[in-house]
Amino acid sequence: MPVLDNVSMKKLLSILLCTAAGTLAGTITRPSYTLIGQLNWQDVLTKGYFLGSIPKFFTQSMIDESFFWVLKFAGSGLILGVIISLMLGSSSKSPKKKAKN
């Protein structure tokens, strides 16, 4: 099993933190609906898996819209994390070759 060095851990941590921050931002700013308000965040993140058939029938389009809203923010966080991790990798020094005498 390969051991991760310090730079790899920083890259992985930056990707995870940016993705989590994007998901949190999407969950907080998800759409609000007239007379209903924001849907329950558990229903949004599971796409209404635990709802009964009658409530799911009436709210499925709203759940889908909110879920894809959160998914857009999570994807943006993931892309930002990858960009940051690439910047972390480019700033690391490459080993210099010894000059032959």
Backbone as JSON, one array per atom type, in Angstrom:
{
  "sequence": "MPVLDNVSMKKLLSILLCTAAGTLAGTITRPSYTLIGQLNWQDVLTKGYFLGSIPKFFTQSMIDESFFWVLKFAGSGLILGVIISLMLGSSSKSPKKKAKN",
  "N": [[0.85, -1.18, 0.0], [0.67, 2.16, -0.95], [2.31, 4.89, 0.63], [1.18, 8.04, 1.59], [2.67, 11.15, 0.98], [3.47, 14.33, 2.54], [2.7, 16.45, 0.82], [0.86, 15.21, -0.87], [-1.14, 14.58, 0.95], [-1.96, 17.16, 1.64], [-3.01, 17.99, -0.8], [-5.14, 16.17, -1.15], [-6.66, 16.78, 1.13], [-7.32, 19.44, 0.58], [-8.99, 19.12, -1.64], [-11.09, 17.61, -0.51], [-12.02, 19.37, 1.52], [-12.83, 21.64, 0.03], [-14.85, 20.51, -1.54], [-16.65, 19.72, 0.47], [-17.24, 22.24, 1.53], [-18.46, 23.44, -0.69], [-20.71, 21.79, -0.96], [-22.0, 22.34, 1.47], [-22.51, 25.08, 1.14], [-24.26, 24.95, -1.05], [-26.36, 23.54, 0.11], [-27.25, 25.32, 2.03], [-28.08, 27.5, 0.46], [-30.11, 26.5, -1.13], [-33.05, 26.35, -3.27], [-36.08, 28.12, -2.38], [-39.54, 27.59, -1.9], [-42.84, 28.77, -2.76], [-45.22, 28.97, -0.22], [-44.2, 26.66, 0.89], [-41.5, 26.85, 1.51], [-38.02, 26.18, 2.18], [-37.09, 22.88, 1.34], [-36.74, 19.92, 3.37], [-33.43, 19.21, 4.29], [-32.43, 16.62, 4.4], [-34.19, 15.21, 2.78], [-33.6, 16.44, 0.38], [-30.86, 15.8, -0.09], [-31.03, 13.02, -0.32], [-32.64, 12.75, -2.46], [-35.36, 12.4, -1.94], [-35.72, 9.77, -1.12], [-36.64, 8.56, 1.23], [-39.22, 9.44, 1.51], [-42.8, 9.04, 1.55], [-45.12, 7.61, -0.88], [-47.21, 9.37, -1.69], [-46.49, 12.06, -0.71], [-44.07, 12.23, -2.09], [-44.85, 12.17, -4.74], [-46.01, 14.69, -5.09], [-43.93, 16.43, -4.52], [-41.64, 15.79, -5.95], [-40.51, 17.08, -8.22], [-39.64, 19.49, -7.13], [-37.82, 18.54, -5.26], [-35.93, 17.36, -6.95], [-34.99, 19.66, -8.31], [-33.85, 21.09, -6.17], [-31.93, 19.22, -5.36], [-30.21, 19.06, -7.61], [-29.34, 21.66, -7.59], [-27.77, 21.72, -5.24], [-25.93, 19.81, -6.05], [-24.63, 21.15, -8.16], [-23.22, 23.11, -6.74], [-21.58, 21.46, -5.16], [-20.06, 20.22, -7.16], [-18.76, 22.48, -8.19], [-17.21, 23.12, -5.96], [-15.59, 20.85, -5.91], [-14.15, 21.13, -8.32], [-12.82, 23.53, -7.76], [-11.27, 22.62, -5.59], [-9.6, 20.76, -6.9], [-8.2, 22.47, -8.59], [-6.85, 24.03, -6.7], [-5.31, 22.02, -5.51], [-3.68, 21.34, -7.66], [-2.25, 23.68, -7.88], [-0.89, 23.59, -5.46], [0.75, 21.42, -5.96], [2.36, 22.36, -8.03], [3.89, 24.23, -6.77], [5.65, 22.86, -5.24], [9.04, 21.92, -4.78], [11.12, 20.52, -7.24], [13.3, 17.7, -7.18], [16.76, 18.36, -7.43], [19.27, 17.47, -9.78], [22.43, 16.03, -9.15], [25.53, 17.51, -9.98], [27.88, 16.17, -12.18], [31.28, 15.46, -11.59]],
  "CA": [[0.0, 0.0, 0.0], [1.53, 3.34, -1.01], [2.21, 5.85, 1.71], [1.02, 9.39, 1.06], [3.57, 12.13, 1.58], [2.83, 15.52, 3.08], [2.09, 17.23, -0.26], [-0.32, 14.47, -1.32], [-2.18, 14.75, 1.97], [-2.48, 18.53, 1.51], [-3.83, 18.01, -2.0], [-6.37, 15.43, -0.86], [-7.4, 17.55, 2.12], [-7.89, 20.62, -0.07], [-10.11, 18.67, -2.47], [-12.2, 17.23, 0.37], [-12.57, 20.56, 2.2], [-13.54, 22.47, -0.94], [-16.08, 19.81, -1.91], [-17.56, 19.83, 1.61], [-17.68, 23.64, 1.62], [-19.4, 23.66, -1.78], [-21.96, 21.1, -0.62], [-22.63, 23.1, 2.54], [-23.03, 26.32, 0.55], [-25.43, 24.6, -1.85], [-27.45, 23.14, 1.01], [-27.76, 26.52, 2.69], [-28.7, 28.4, -0.5], [-31.03, 25.79, -2.03], [-34.24, 27.16, -3.57], [-37.22, 28.17, -1.48], [-40.76, 27.52, -2.7], [-43.99, 29.48, -2.21], [-46.05, 28.24, 0.75], [-43.5, 25.5, 1.44], [-40.18, 27.24, 2.0], [-36.98, 25.24, 1.77], [-37.38, 21.5, 1.66], [-35.87, 19.31, 4.36], [-32.14, 18.93, 3.66], [-32.27, 15.16, 4.25], [-34.94, 14.81, 1.58], [-32.9, 16.97, -0.79], [-29.63, 15.05, -0.34], [-31.35, 11.65, -0.71], [-33.61, 12.87, -3.56], [-36.68, 11.96, -1.52], [-35.76, 8.32, -1.02], [-37.38, 8.11, 2.41], [-40.59, 9.97, 1.5], [-43.85, 8.14, 1.11], [-45.47, 7.76, -2.3], [-48.05, 10.55, -1.93], [-45.69, 13.31, -0.66], [-43.04, 12.21, -3.13], [-45.5, 12.49, -6.0], [-46.26, 16.13, -5.18], [-42.74, 17.25, -4.3], [-40.47, 15.23, -6.63], [-39.85, 18.06, -9.1], [-38.95, 20.44, -6.27], [-36.68, 17.83, -4.69], [-34.93, 17.25, -8.02], [-34.4, 20.97, -8.55], [-32.97, 21.39, -5.04], [-30.8, 18.28, -5.37], [-29.27, 19.46, -8.65], [-28.75, 22.92, -7.11], [-26.7, 21.33, -4.31], [-24.93, 19.1, -6.84], [-23.84, 22.16, -8.88], [-22.29, 23.71, -5.79], [-20.58, 20.45, -4.8], [-19.16, 20.09, -8.31], [-17.9, 23.67, -8.22], [-16.23, 22.96, -4.89], [-14.65, 19.83, -6.33], [-13.27, 21.73, -9.33], [-11.95, 24.47, -7.05], [-10.3, 21.84, -4.84], [-8.62, 20.2, -7.83], [-7.34, 23.58, -9.02], [-5.97, 24.37, -5.57], [-4.34, 20.94, -5.34], [-2.7, 21.46, -8.74], [-1.38, 24.8, -7.52], [-0.01, 23.1, -4.4], [1.73, 20.53, -6.57], [3.32, 23.1, -8.86], [4.77, 25.03, -5.93], [6.65, 22.02, -4.59], [10.33, 21.94, -5.48], [11.53, 19.24, -7.81], [14.66, 17.39, -6.75], [17.8, 18.75, -8.39], [20.26, 16.44, -10.06], [23.79, 16.39, -8.76], [26.42, 17.73, -11.1], [28.99, 15.18, -12.22], [32.63, 16.06, -11.65]],
  "C": [[0.89, 1.24, 0.0], [1.26, 4.29, 0.15], [2.12, 7.25, 1.1], [1.99, 10.33, 1.76], [2.78, 13.37, 1.98], [2.11, 16.33, 2.01], [0.82, 16.53, -0.76], [-1.46, 14.6, -0.33], [-2.79, 16.14, 1.9], [-3.39, 18.64, 0.29], [-5.18, 17.34, -1.75], [-7.25, 16.2, 0.11], [-8.03, 18.78, 1.49], [-9.08, 20.25, -0.96], [-11.32, 18.34, -1.6], [-12.84, 18.45, 1.04], [-13.33, 21.45, 1.24], [-14.85, 21.82, -1.39], [-17.11, 19.9, -0.78], [-18.09, 21.26, 1.75], [-18.69, 23.96, 0.51], [-20.74, 23.0, -1.52], [-22.71, 21.85, 0.47], [-23.24, 24.39, 2.0], [-24.27, 26.04, -0.3], [-26.62, 24.21, -1.0], [-28.07, 24.35, 1.68], [-28.54, 27.4, 1.71], [-29.67, 27.7, -1.45], [-32.33, 26.57, -2.18], [-35.32, 27.05, -2.51], [-38.48, 28.25, -2.34], [-41.91, 28.21, -1.98], [-44.85, 28.53, -1.38], [-45.38, 27.02, 1.36], [-42.21, 25.92, 2.12], [-39.13, 26.27, 1.47], [-37.39, 23.83, 2.19], [-36.37, 20.99, 2.69], [-34.56, 18.89, 3.69], [-31.89, 17.44, 3.5], [-33.01, 14.65, 3.02], [-34.24, 15.28, 0.31], [-31.68, 16.12, -1.11], [-29.88, 13.6, -0.73], [-32.32, 11.58, -1.88], [-34.96, 12.26, -3.2], [-36.82, 10.47, -1.35], [-36.65, 7.85, 0.12], [-38.78, 8.7, 2.51], [-41.58, 8.89, 1.1], [-44.25, 8.44, -0.32], [-46.29, 9.02, -2.57], [-47.24, 11.84, -1.82], [-44.63, 13.37, -1.75], [-43.63, 12.59, -4.48], [-45.65, 14.0, -6.17], [-45.0, 16.98, -5.08], [-41.52, 16.79, -5.1], [-39.77, 16.26, -7.52], [-39.09, 19.1, -8.28], [-37.71, 19.8, -5.64], [-35.58, 17.7, -5.73], [-34.23, 18.58, -8.27], [-33.43, 21.33, -7.42], [-31.74, 20.49, -5.02], [-29.77, 18.71, -6.41], [-28.64, 20.82, -8.34], [-27.57, 22.62, -6.2], [-25.58, 20.63, -5.08], [-24.04, 20.07, -7.64], [-22.8, 22.79, -7.95], [-21.21, 22.72, -5.37], [-19.58, 20.24, -5.93], [-18.24, 21.28, -8.45], [-16.83, 23.61, -7.15], [-15.17, 21.93, -5.24], [-13.66, 20.39, -7.35], [-12.31, 22.72, -8.68], [-10.88, 23.73, -6.24], [-9.23, 21.23, -5.71], [-7.66, 21.29, -8.3], [-6.36, 23.96, -7.91], [-4.91, 23.28, -5.38], [-3.29, 20.95, -6.45], [-1.74, 22.62, -8.47], [-0.43, 24.4, -6.39], [1.09, 22.22, -4.97], [2.77, 21.27, -7.38], [4.27, 23.93, -8.01], [5.82, 24.19, -5.22], [7.92, 21.98, -5.44], [10.65, 20.56, -6.01], [12.97, 18.96, -7.38], [15.67, 17.73, -7.84], [18.79, 17.62, -8.55], [21.64, 16.94, -9.63], [24.66, 16.52, -10.01], [27.56, 16.72, -11.03], [30.31, 15.91, -12.34], [33.57, 15.22, -12.45]]
}
